[in-house]
Amino acid sequence: MSRIHLRSTIPILRVTNIDAALPTYTALGFTVAWQHQLDPAAPRLTAVAQGKSELYLTEHPVVPAGAAVYFVMQGVDALRALAERSGVHPSFGPENRPWGTREVYFTDHDGNVLRFGEPLP
């Protein structure tokens, strides 16, 4: 019997306009890894990455808008400060949560929520 082993997960988030969405992601330390477009009239697909985390942002309506992604990390307060220097402010936090994490949330141009949690000591 073959063994199943997931190597990674890449969430795909729907955005209405890549150019309008990217400032939030770059303010959170993501960089554009690559972009793809079949032709000038086609929807765009862009990969953004930070460390070992990668997201795909798509203008294609195959994916509904309004998802949430949770990132386990260190440096929640530093991330908030980095984002605010670029004019991007959290929609929640940072705040210590009763389940033992310090969390901050950011909401992108299309309502996708990026949740960042740091385990408390």
Secondary structure as GFF3:
##gff-version 3
##sequence-region A 1 121
A	DSSP	beta_strand	12	14	.	.	.	ID=ss1
A	DSSP	alpha_helix	18	27	.	.	.	ID=ss2
A	DSSP	beta_strand	31	36	.	.	.	ID=ss3
A	DSSP	beta_strand	45	50	.	.	.	ID=ss4
A	DSSP	beta_strand	53	58	.	.	.	ID=ss5
A	DSSP	beta_strand	68	72	.	.	.	ID=ss6
A	DSSP	alpha_helix	76	85	.	.	.	ID=ss7
A	DSSP	beta_strand	92	96	.	.	.	ID=ss8
A	DSSP	beta_strand	101	107	.	.	.	ID=ss9
A	DSSP	beta_strand	113	119	.	.	.	ID=ss10
###
